[in-house]
Amino acid sequence: MSLIDALGNGNRLEILRELSRGPRYVSELAETVGMDGKTAVYHLSTLESEGLVTHYRRGNRKYYELDAAIELRIAPPPERTFVLQAADLDDSGDG
């Protein structure tokens, strides 16, 4: 799956939007974005495989957090450029 494919799903975009506010555990995240836990885990797994989120455990809860900054740049004609890139959060302040 490509980065564009991973971000081309409204549910995953909602998850990313929620995680931009801070780490969330699975059931909290699922409830906030309005989906069941199994669906949330599926989308989180997809985002994790693309390097956009990561998880950690605290007690019995599995928390997810953003692991990458996503940048989208679109230029009008005549350039007609479309750039979508993700970078580690540690690298996002450099450019």
Sequence and secondary structure as in RCSB ss.txt:
>XXXX:A:sequence
MSLIDALGNGNRLEILRELSRGPRYVSELAETVGMDGKTAVYHLSTLESEGLVTHYRRGNRKYYELDAAIELRIA
PPPERTFVLQAADLDDSGDG
>XXXX:A:secstr
  HHHHHT HHHHHHHHHHTT  EEHHHHHHHHT  HHHHHHHHHHHHHTTSEEEEEETTEEEEEE EEEEEEE 
 TTT  EEEEEEEGGGGGG 
